[in-house]
């Protein structure tokens, strides 16, 4: 599992709109979600490649390769048919950009 991180020197100042543009430039369709504390998604898969990107809050993603914690400016590519789970960590909601490629 490779977490990618926003790099202000390469990408400029971090913002939700800048992250959205970066994901869209890679050919992804982006939808914004807000997940309250306590949100948990049990093991599941998607039929498309996707990226889970975090604008704010902390999101733990788990696959067969292990577990990572994503925070603002982090994103994880989840290939289609990869079993994974996700959960909001802490007391702050997670603002997430869910990017899919068909």
OpenMM code with the backbone's topology and positions (N, CA, C; nanometers):
from openmm import Vec3, app, unit

residues = "UNK UNK UNK UNK UNK UNK UNK UNK UNK UNK UNK UNK UNK UNK UNK UNK UNK UNK UNK UNK UNK UNK UNK UNK UNK UNK UNK UNK UNK UNK UNK UNK UNK UNK UNK UNK UNK UNK UNK UNK UNK UNK UNK UNK UNK UNK UNK UNK UNK UNK UNK UNK UNK UNK UNK UNK UNK UNK UNK UNK UNK UNK UNK UNK UNK UNK UNK UNK UNK UNK UNK UNK UNK UNK UNK UNK UNK UNK UNK UNK UNK UNK UNK UNK UNK UNK UNK UNK UNK UNK UNK UNK UNK UNK UNK UNK UNK UNK UNK UNK UNK UNK".split()
positions = [
    Vec3(0.0849, -0.1176, 0.0000),
    Vec3(0.0000, 0.0000, 0.0000),
    Vec3(0.0888, 0.1230, 0.0000),
    Vec3(0.0708, 0.2054, -0.1004),
    Vec3(0.1519, 0.3262, -0.1088),
    Vec3(0.0640, 0.4492, -0.0882),
    Vec3(0.0905, 0.5204, 0.0202),
    Vec3(0.0192, 0.6450, 0.0469),
    Vec3(0.0919, 0.7561, -0.0273),
    Vec3(0.0172, 0.8352, -0.1018),
    Vec3(0.0738, 0.9537, -0.1654),
    Vec3(0.0389, 1.0743, -0.0794),
    Vec3(0.1284, 1.1717, -0.0788),
    Vec3(0.1108, 1.2889, 0.0069),
    Vec3(0.1216, 1.4158, -0.0763),
    Vec3(0.0422, 1.5139, -0.0401),
    Vec3(0.0479, 1.6445, -0.1044),
    Vec3(0.1847, 1.7060, -0.0773),
    Vec3(0.2473, 1.7551, -0.1814),
    Vec3(0.3785, 1.8181, -0.1696),
    Vec3(0.3653, 1.9648, -0.2087),
    Vec3(0.3668, 2.0568, -0.1099),
    Vec3(0.3472, 2.1987, -0.1408),
    Vec3(0.4512, 2.2549, -0.2385),
    Vec3(0.5724, 2.2018, -0.2352),
    Vec3(0.6745, 2.2519, -0.3276),
    Vec3(0.6417, 2.2129, -0.4714),
    Vec3(0.5897, 2.0946, -0.4904),
    Vec3(0.5553, 2.0468, -0.6244),
    Vec3(0.4134, 2.0863, -0.6643),
    Vec3(0.3181, 2.0745, -0.5677),
    Vec3(0.1762, 2.0888, -0.5979),
    Vec3(0.1181, 2.2262, -0.5650),
    Vec3(0.1923, 2.3097, -0.4924),
    Vec3(0.1393, 2.4387, -0.4487),
    Vec3(0.0656, 2.4259, -0.3168),
    Vec3(0.0002, 2.5328, -0.2731),
    Vec3(-0.0717, 2.5293, -0.1449),
    Vec3(-0.1838, 2.4248, -0.1476),
    Vec3(-0.1991, 2.3537, -0.0356),
    Vec3(-0.3017, 2.2508, -0.0263),
    Vec3(-0.4384, 2.3137, -0.0044),
    Vec3(-0.5358, 2.2674, -0.0798),
    Vec3(-0.6762, 2.3032, -0.0595),
    Vec3(-0.7609, 2.1909, -0.1184),
    Vec3(-0.8865, 2.1878, -0.0807),
    Vec3(-0.9764, 2.0862, -0.1352),
    Vec3(-0.9861, 2.0990, -0.2871),
    Vec3(-0.9998, 2.2211, -0.3372),
    Vec3(-1.0141, 2.2381, -0.4819),
    Vec3(-0.8867, 2.1987, -0.5564),
    Vec3(-0.7691, 2.2255, -0.4980),
    Vec3(-0.6435, 2.1867, -0.5621),
    Vec3(-0.6295, 2.0341, -0.5665),
    Vec3(-0.6690, 1.9674, -0.4583),
    Vec3(-0.6636, 1.8215, -0.4553),
    Vec3(-0.7611, 1.7630, -0.5573),
    Vec3(-0.8804, 1.8192, -0.5645),
    Vec3(-0.9800, 1.7739, -0.6623),
    Vec3(-0.9237, 1.7859, -0.8047),
    Vec3(-0.8643, 1.9003, -0.8362),
    Vec3(-0.8077, 1.9215, -0.9700),
    Vec3(-0.6977, 1.8207, -1.0008),
    Vec3(-0.6148, 1.7907, -0.9010),
    Vec3(-0.5065, 1.6938, -0.9200),
    Vec3(-0.5629, 1.5558, -0.9541),
    Vec3(-0.6656, 1.5124, -0.8811),
    Vec3(-0.7269, 1.3819, -0.9055),
    Vec3(-0.7976, 1.3793, -1.0413),
    Vec3(-0.8687, 1.4868, -1.0733),
    Vec3(-0.9377, 1.4933, -1.2021),
    Vec3(-0.8387, 1.4925, -1.3184),
    Vec3(-0.7226, 1.5540, -1.2998),
    Vec3(-0.6215, 1.5563, -1.4065),
    Vec3(-0.5665, 1.4164, -1.4350),
    Vec3(-0.5842, 1.3250, -1.3399),
    Vec3(-0.5417, 1.1857, -1.3591),
    Vec3(-0.6525, 1.0997, -1.4199),
    Vec3(-0.7633, 1.1635, -1.4549),
    Vec3(-0.8722, 1.0914, -1.5203),
    Vec3(-0.9772, 1.0347, -1.4265),
    Vec3(-0.9829, 1.0833, -1.3027),
    Vec3(-1.0796, 1.0341, -1.2053),
    Vec3(-1.2008, 1.1268, -1.1964),
    Vec3(-1.3163, 1.0668, -1.1662),
    Vec3(-1.4378, 1.1422, -1.1342),
    Vec3(-1.4418, 1.1539, -0.9826),
    Vec3(-1.4601, 1.2737, -0.9308),
    Vec3(-1.4437, 1.2993, -0.7873),
    Vec3(-1.5768, 1.3383, -0.7231),
    Vec3(-1.6055, 1.2730, -0.6087),
    Vec3(-1.7236, 1.3043, -0.5283),
    Vec3(-1.6770, 1.3318, -0.3861),
    Vec3(-1.7347, 1.4352, -0.3246),
    Vec3(-1.6984, 1.4743, -0.1869),
    Vec3(-1.7951, 1.4094, -0.0880),
    Vec3(-1.7379, 1.3543, 0.0202),
    Vec3(-1.8173, 1.2963, 0.1286),
    Vec3(-1.7669, 1.3492, 0.2618),
    Vec3(-1.8570, 1.3566, 0.3586),
    Vec3(-1.8206, 1.3885, 0.4963),
    Vec3(-1.8683, 1.2725, 0.5821),
    Vec3(-1.7744, 1.2105, 0.6542),
    Vec3(-1.8048, 1.0962, 0.7392),
    Vec3(-1.7899, 1.1361, 0.8852),
    Vec3(-1.8932, 1.1190, 0.9664),
    Vec3(-1.8845, 1.1565, 1.1078),
    Vec3(-1.7978, 1.0591, 1.1874),
    Vec3(-1.7514, 1.1027, 1.3046),
    Vec3(-1.6757, 1.0122, 1.3914),
    Vec3(-1.7549, 0.8837, 1.4148),
    Vec3(-1.6834, 0.7719, 1.4200),
    Vec3(-1.7470, 0.6429, 1.4424),
    Vec3(-1.7846, 0.5704, 1.3147),
    Vec3(-1.7725, 0.6378, 1.2002),
    Vec3(-1.8057, 0.5721, 1.0732),
    Vec3(-1.7078, 0.4589, 1.0468),
    Vec3(-1.7631, 0.3430, 1.0092),
    Vec3(-1.6798, 0.2262, 0.9766),
    Vec3(-1.7389, 0.1566, 0.8550),
    Vec3(-1.6548, 0.1281, 0.7584),
    Vec3(-1.6935, 0.0515, 0.6409),
    Vec3(-1.6243, -0.0838, 0.6502),
    Vec3(-1.7025, -0.1903, 0.6677),
    Vec3(-1.6471, -0.3261, 0.6778),
    Vec3(-1.5840, -0.3663, 0.5443),
    Vec3(-1.5122, -0.4781, 0.5459),
    Vec3(-1.4482, -0.5267, 0.4233),
    Vec3(-1.5454, -0.5237, 0.3054),
    Vec3(-1.4966, -0.4682, 0.1942),
    Vec3(-1.5762, -0.4602, 0.0724),
    Vec3(-1.4823, -0.4401, -0.0460),
    Vec3(-1.5368, -0.4453, -0.1666),
    Vec3(-1.4598, -0.4207, -0.2881),
    Vec3(-1.5373, -0.3239, -0.3770),
    Vec3(-1.4701, -0.2726, -0.4792),
    Vec3(-1.5320, -0.1895, -0.5816),
    Vec3(-1.4943, -0.2493, -0.7170),
    Vec3(-1.5802, -0.2324, -0.8147),
    Vec3(-1.5531, -0.2876, -0.9477),
    Vec3(-1.4707, -0.1925, -1.0341),
    Vec3(-1.4306, -0.0800, -0.9769),
    Vec3(-1.3490, 0.0187, -1.0486),
    Vec3(-1.2279, 0.0567, -0.9629),
    Vec3(-1.1226, 0.1056, -1.0293),
    Vec3(-1.0095, 0.1618, -0.9555),
    Vec3(-1.0563, 0.2890, -0.8876),
    Vec3(-1.0085, 0.3117, -0.7648),
    Vec3(-1.0495, 0.4335, -0.6935),
    Vec3(-0.9363, 0.4882, -0.6095),
    Vec3(-0.9536, 0.6118, -0.5706),
    Vec3(-0.8618, 0.6781, -0.4788),
    Vec3(-0.9448, 0.7311, -0.3632),
    Vec3(-0.8988, 0.7065, -0.2405),
    Vec3(-0.9564, 0.7695, -0.1223),
    Vec3(-0.8596, 0.8784, -0.0793),
    Vec3(-0.9051, 1.0029, -0.0868),
    Vec3(-0.8211, 1.1177, -0.0523),
    Vec3(-0.8835, 1.1910, 0.0656),
    Vec3(-0.7997, 1.2439, 0.1540),
    Vec3(-0.8487, 1.3106, 0.2740),
    Vec3(-0.8200, 1.4607, 0.2673),
    Vec3(-0.9262, 1.5392, 0.2885),
    Vec3(-0.9149, 1.6845, 0.2942),
    Vec3(-0.8921, 1.7279, 0.4389),
    Vec3(-0.9644, 1.6633, 0.5323),
    Vec3(-0.9449, 1.6914, 0.6751),
    Vec3(-0.9907, 1.5713, 0.7563),
    Vec3(-0.9418, 1.5638, 0.8801),
    Vec3(-0.9709, 1.4494, 0.9656),
    Vec3(-0.8704, 1.3382, 0.9408),
    Vec3(-0.8973, 1.2210, 1.0024),
    Vec3(-0.8093, 1.1055, 0.9867),
    Vec3(-0.8922, 0.9819, 0.9517),
    Vec3(-0.8437, 0.9084, 0.8529),
    Vec3(-0.9145, 0.7936, 0.7971),
    Vec3(-0.8178, 0.6759, 0.7954),
    Vec3(-0.8539, 0.5647, 0.8585),
    Vec3(-0.7698, 0.4449, 0.8551),
    Vec3(-0.8219, 0.3531, 0.7447),
    Vec3(-0.7309, 0.3150, 0.6558),
    Vec3(-0.7637, 0.2234, 0.5468),
    Vec3(-0.6870, 0.0937, 0.5706),
    Vec3(-0.7551, -0.0186, 0.5525),
    Vec3(-0.6929, -0.1486, 0.5746),
    Vec3(-0.7186, -0.2379, 0.4536),
    Vec3(-0.6108, -0.3004, 0.4049),
    Vec3(-0.6198, -0.4000, 0.2988),
    Vec3(-0.5427, -0.5226, 0.3470),
    Vec3(-0.5317, -0.6221, 0.2620),
    Vec3(-0.4533, -0.7405, 0.2946),
    Vec3(-0.3063, -0.7082, 0.3158),
    Vec3(-0.2625, -0.5912, 0.2679),
    Vec3(-0.1227, -0.5492, 0.2841),
    Vec3(-0.0955, -0.4802, 0.4179),
    Vec3(-0.2015, -0.4474, 0.4906),
    Vec3(-0.1825, -0.3792, 0.6182),
    Vec3(-0.2775, -0.2619, 0.6326),
    Vec3(-0.2429, -0.1735, 0.7255),
    Vec3(-0.3285, -0.0617, 0.7603),
    Vec3(-0.2478, 0.0681, 0.7561),
    Vec3(-0.3105, 0.1746, 0.7066),
    Vec3(-0.2464, 0.3064, 0.7051),
    Vec3(-0.3462, 0.4103, 0.7543),
    Vec3(-0.2935, 0.5170, 0.8127),
    Vec3(-0.3782, 0.6274, 0.8562),
    Vec3(-0.3537, 0.7446, 0.7617),
    Vec3(-0.4619, 0.7908, 0.6991),
    Vec3(-0.4549, 0.9043, 0.6077),
    Vec3(-0.5011, 1.0299, 0.6792),
    Vec3(-0.4296, 1.1399, 0.6565),
    Vec3(-0.4717, 1.2690, 0.7106),
    Vec3(-0.4725, 1.3700, 0.5960),
    Vec3(-0.4968, 1.4963, 0.6268),
    Vec3(-0.5136, 1.5989, 0.5235),
    Vec3(-0.4005, 1.5958, 0.4207),
    Vec3(-0.4391, 1.5842, 0.2939),
    Vec3(-0.3419, 1.5839, 0.1856),
    Vec3(-0.2893, 1.4466, 0.1490),
    Vec3(-0.3385, 1.3423, 0.2143),
    Vec3(-0.2956, 1.2048, 0.1835),
    Vec3(-0.4012, 1.1367, 0.0976),
    Vec3(-0.3550, 1.0450, 0.0118),
    Vec3(-0.4498, 0.9621, -0.0617),
    Vec3(-0.3899, 0.8258, -0.0893),
    Vec3(-0.4816, 0.7314, -0.1074),
    Vec3(-0.4447, 0.5923, -0.1297),
    Vec3(-0.5195, 0.5413, -0.2519),
    Vec3(-0.4466, 0.4810, -0.3445),
    Vec3(-0.5087, 0.4188, -0.4607),
    Vec3(-0.5504, 0.2774, -0.4232),
    Vec3(-0.6759, 0.2445, -0.4513),
    Vec3(-0.7302, 0.1121, -0.4228),
    Vec3(-0.7719, 0.0509, -0.5569),
    Vec3(-0.6940, -0.0444, -0.6081),
    Vec3(-0.7295, -0.1069, -0.7361),
    Vec3(-0.8638, -0.1792, -0.7285),
    Vec3(-0.9297, -0.1921, -0.8428),
    Vec3(-1.0588, -0.2616, -0.8467),
    Vec3(-1.0453, -0.4016, -0.7867),
    Vec3(-1.1527, -0.4450, -0.7222),
    Vec3(-1.1635, -0.5780, -0.6625),
    Vec3(-1.0690, -0.6022, -0.5440),
    Vec3(-1.0086, -0.4969, -0.4887),
    Vec3(-0.9244, -0.5096, -0.3695),
    Vec3(-1.0123, -0.5062, -0.2446),
    Vec3(-1.0039, -0.6087, -0.1628),
    Vec3(-1.0795, -0.6101, -0.0372),
    Vec3(-1.0167, -0.5081, 0.0568),
    Vec3(-1.1009, -0.4191, 0.1105),
    Vec3(-1.0499, -0.3169, 0.2027),
    Vec3(-1.1612, -0.2730, 0.2979),
    Vec3(-1.1189, -0.2114, 0.4075),
    Vec3(-1.2119, -0.1512, 0.5020),
    Vec3(-1.1606, -0.0109, 0.5338),
    Vec3(-1.2470, 0.0694, 0.5951),
    Vec3(-1.2084, 0.2069, 0.6280),
    Vec3(-1.2828, 0.2506, 0.7523),
    Vec3(-1.2183, 0.3394, 0.8295),
    Vec3(-1.2851, 0.3931, 0.9479),
    Vec3(-1.2325, 0.5314, 0.9807),
    Vec3(-1.3230, 0.6131, 1.0330),
    Vec3(-1.2851, 0.7453, 1.0815),
    Vec3(-1.2127, 0.7267, 1.2136),
    Vec3(-1.0978, 0.7913, 1.2275),
    Vec3(-1.0170, 0.7826, 1.3488),
    Vec3(-1.0341, 0.9132, 1.4266),
    Vec3(-1.0636, 0.9035, 1.5537),
    Vec3(-1.0736, 1.0217, 1.6378),
    Vec3(-1.2119, 1.0834, 1.6397),
    Vec3(-1.2192, 1.2072, 1.6888),
    Vec3(-1.3472, 1.2740, 1.7124),
    Vec3(-1.3819, 1.3773, 1.6064),
    Vec3(-1.2978, 1.3918, 1.5055),
    Vec3(-1.3222, 1.4888, 1.3989),
    Vec3(-1.3798, 1.4174, 1.2759),
    Vec3(-1.4803, 1.4772, 1.2117),
    Vec3(-1.5302, 1.4163, 1.0879),
    Vec3(-1.4200, 1.4120, 0.9822),
    Vec3(-1.4343, 1.3214, 0.8882),
    Vec3(-1.3426, 1.3134, 0.7750),
    Vec3(-1.4117, 1.3732, 0.6532),
    Vec3(-1.3446, 1.4687, 0.5908),
    Vec3(-1.3877, 1.5182, 0.4611),
    Vec3(-1.3027, 1.4437, 0.3600),
    Vec3(-1.3692, 1.3686, 0.2725),
    Vec3(-1.3010, 1.2789, 0.1808),
    Vec3(-1.3385, 1.3109, 0.0369),
    Vec3(-1.2411, 1.2975, -0.0515),
    Vec3(-1.2684, 1.3013, -0.1947),
    Vec3(-1.2550, 1.1582, -0.2437),
    Vec3(-1.3647, 1.1046, -0.2929),
    Vec3(-1.3710, 0.9677, -0.3427),
    Vec3(-1.3599, 0.9771, -0.4947),
    Vec3(-1.2519, 0.9258, -0.5478),
    Vec3(-1.2258, 0.9393, -0.6913),
    Vec3(-1.2316, 0.8017, -0.7566),
    Vec3(-1.3105, 0.7903, -0.8643),
    Vec3(-1.3240, 0.6622, -0.9325),
    Vec3(-1.2869, 0.6761, -1.0795),
    Vec3(-1.2359, 0.5659, -1.1306),
    Vec3(-1.1978, 0.5598, -1.2724),
    Vec3(-1.2687, 0.4384, -1.3296),
    Vec3(-1.3457, 0.4610, -1.4375),
    Vec3(-1.4163, 0.3462, -1.4943),
    Vec3(-1.3433, 0.2875, -1.6123),
] * unit.nanometer
topology = app.Topology()
chain = topology.addChain("A")
for resn in residues:
    res = topology.addResidue(resn, chain)
    for name in ("N", "CA", "C"):
        topology.addAtom(name, app.Element.getBySymbol(name[0]), res)
